[in-house]
């Protein structure tokens, strides 16, 4: 299951979008059969035309130095 499929469903179905915002773990399980590991926490936020979010994941312990570990992304 891709993130794009989840977003497309949220765009197409306002009720699913609200469920995803209110209780993301339950919404994903019901709609797609996705079960997160016990104790998982998932926060779903809705961007607007003026509010944007950048998620910084935890740095792996045995990672390359920051300069050598930069991925290139294309923002659309």
VENWOGI-V519971 format. One record per residue. N is the residue number from 0. SS is DSSP state (helix for helix, strand for strand, loop for the rest). PHI is phi in degrees with one decimal (none if undefined). PSI is psi in radians with two decimals (NA if undefined). Layout:
N/SS/PHI/PSI
N/SS/PHI/PSI
This chain:
0/loop/none/2.28
1/loop/-99.4/2.74
2/helix/-61.2/-0.63
3/helix/-60.0/-0.70
4/helix/-64.5/-0.68
5/helix/-67.1/-0.79
6/helix/-63.4/-0.77
7/helix/-59.9/-0.71
8/helix/-65.2/-0.71
9/helix/-64.4/-0.67
10/helix/-67.2/-0.67
11/helix/-81.1/-0.48
12/loop/-127.7/1.68
13/helix/-55.6/-0.59
14/helix/-65.2/-0.75
15/helix/-64.0/-0.74
16/helix/-56.8/-0.78
17/helix/-65.3/-0.71
18/helix/-62.2/-0.70
19/helix/-63.3/-0.69
20/helix/-70.8/-0.66
21/helix/-79.0/-0.74
22/loop/-148.8/1.38
23/helix/-61.0/-0.69
24/helix/-63.5/-0.75
25/helix/-68.9/-0.73
26/helix/-61.3/-0.76
27/helix/-68.3/-0.65
28/helix/-66.6/-0.79
29/helix/-67.4/-0.76
30/helix/-82.0/-0.61
31/helix/-127.2/-0.07
32/loop/73.7/0.32
33/loop/-84.2/2.16
34/loop/-117.3/2.13
35/loop/-84.9/2.72
36/loop/-58.9/2.61
37/loop/-51.4/2.36
38/loop/86.0/0.01
39/loop/-70.1/2.58
40/loop/-125.0/2.29
41/loop/-129.7/2.21
42/loop/-111.8/2.21
43/loop/-110.7/2.25
44/loop/-125.7/2.66
45/loop/-106.9/2.12
46/loop/-76.2/2.71
47/loop/-121.0/-3.08
48/loop/-68.5/-0.30
49/loop/-119.3/-0.13
50/loop/-117.1/2.19
51/loop/-130.5/2.75
52/loop/-130.7/2.47
53/loop/-123.7/2.14
54/loop/-99.7/2.21
55/loop/-105.5/1.92
56/loop/-73.7/2.85
57/loop/-64.6/2.51
58/loop/-79.7/2.22
59/loop/-61.9/2.55
60/loop/-62.2/-0.70
61/loop/-104.6/0.80
62/loop/-89.8/2.92
63/loop/-69.4/2.83
64/loop/-55.1/2.67
65/helix/-51.3/-0.75
66/helix/-62.2/-0.59
67/helix/-90.8/-0.02
68/helix/-115.4/0.37
69/loop/-88.9/2.23
70/loop/-94.8/2.63
71/loop/-100.7/2.23
72/loop/-119.6/2.64
73/loop/-107.6/2.14
74/loop/-93.1/2.31
75/loop/-115.5/NA
